[in-house]
Amino acid sequence: MEIDFREIDPKLRYKLLISTVIPRPIALVSTRGSEGTDNIAPFSFFNVFGEDPPLVVLGLQAKEPGSLKDTTRNIHITNEFVIHLVDTPMAEAMNNCAVDFPKNISEFDIVGLTRAECRHVNVKRIKEAPVALECRRTIMLQLNETRDLCIGEVIYMHIKKGIIDPNTMRINLDEYDVVARLFGDLYASLGKPYPLKRLTHKEWLTKQEIN
């Protein structure tokens, strides 16, 4: 089967992309509005983009043409946001943050998440999150009337105790029960990890000779 994306409706493109490019990390993003309201919203068009500088990328979709979501509007105004990774205990609260609450109501006060202070941005972070990344906007590109692409620089990281070994800086996957986005109403855990060693050219040649 082959599909020409130039010839199909954007809604079908969306359906095909989110159901095949899986699993995707979830960015639970907190921002602060100009009136002081703390907003939280989940996004699954998200990933890390580099380490020098340390960048993340967010795909931000408008509710409809000309109607920005609170997250997009707040980042435009303040240039600051916090990305939280989501673990299993937070999954239901994350999903509830997707409810279209009135603009003046904070998800913190509705879904049972706790405000915590950030070090370098004037945004509240989620205390329960296993990982929180304080970010400042680097570039915001408006691709069309309903889609913005935000690239942000990570300036500070908060990690829940036990996830990272402070001596080796290695992650403990037994303590990091992160949740991934699939499609529709489906989410997934990591499952059992397995290793695939990256080979040098010499090691690869030796392996071919043995086989």
Long-range contacts (C-beta under 8 A, 24 or more apart in sequence): 15-183, 18-44, 18-181, 18-183, 19-182, 19-183, 19-184, 22-180, 22-181, 22-182, 22-183, 22-188, 23-180, 23-181, 23-182, 23-188, 24-180, 24-181, 24-182, 25-85, 25-178, 25-180, 25-181, 26-85, 26-86, 26-94, 26-179, 26-180, 26-181, 27-56, 27-58, 27-83, 27-84, 27-85, 28-83, 28-84, 28-85, 28-86, 28-90, 28-94, 28-97, 28-126, 28-129, 29-58, 29-71, 29-81, 29-82, 29-83, 29-84, 30-81, 30-82, 30-84, 30-123, 30-124, 30-125, 30-126, 31-70, 31-71, 31-74, 31-75, 31-78, 31-80, 31-81, 31-82, 31-123, 32-74, 32-78, 32-80, 32-122, 32-123, 32-124, 33-70, 33-73, 33-74, 33-77, 33-103, 34-74, 34-77, 34-78, 35-104, 37-103, 37-104, 37-105, 37-106, 38-106, 38-107, 38-108, 38-115, 38-123, 38-124, 39-70, 39-71, 39-74, 39-106, 39-107, 40-97, 40-106, 40-107, 40-108, 40-111, 40-113, 40-126, 41-69, 41-70, 41-71, 41-97, 41-98, 41-107, 42-86, 42-94, 42-95, 42-97, 42-98, 43-71, 44-181, 46-83, 49-151, 53-138, 53-153, 54-153, 54-154, 55-138, 55-151, 55-152, 55-153, 55-154, 56-83, 56-133, 56-135, 56-151, 56-152, 56-154, 57-149, 57-150, 57-151, 57-152, 58-83, 58-149, 58-150, 58-151, 58-152, 59-147, 59-148, 59-149, 60-147, 60-148, 60-149, 60-150, 61-146, 61-147, 61-148, 62-145, 62-146, 62-147, 62-148, 63-100, 64-146, 65-145, 65-146, 66-145, 68-148, 70-103, 72-148, 72-150, 75-137, 75-140, 75-150, 75-152, 76-140, 78-122, 78-123, 79-136, 79-137, 80-121, 80-122, 80-123, 80-134, 80-135, 80-136, 80-137, 81-121, 81-123, 81-135, 81-137, 81-152, 82-118, 82-121, 82-123, 82-124, 82-125, 82-126, 82-132, 82-133, 82-134, 82-135, 83-132, 83-133, 83-135, 83-152, 84-125, 84-126, 84-129, 84-131, 84-132, 84-133, 85-129, 85-130, 85-131, 85-132, 85-178, 86-129, 86-178, 86-179, 87-129, 87-130, 87-176, 87-177, 87-178, 87-179, 88-177, 88-179, 88-189, 89-128, 89-177, 90-126, 90-128, 90-129, 90-130, 90-179, 91-179, 91-187, 93-128, 94-179, 116-158, 118-156, 119-156, 120-155, 120-156, 121-155, 121-156, 125-158, 129-158, 129-160, 130-159, 130-160, 130-163, 130-176, 130-177, 130-178, 131-157, 131-158, 131-159, 131-160, 131-163, 132-157, 132-158, 133-157, 133-158, 134-158
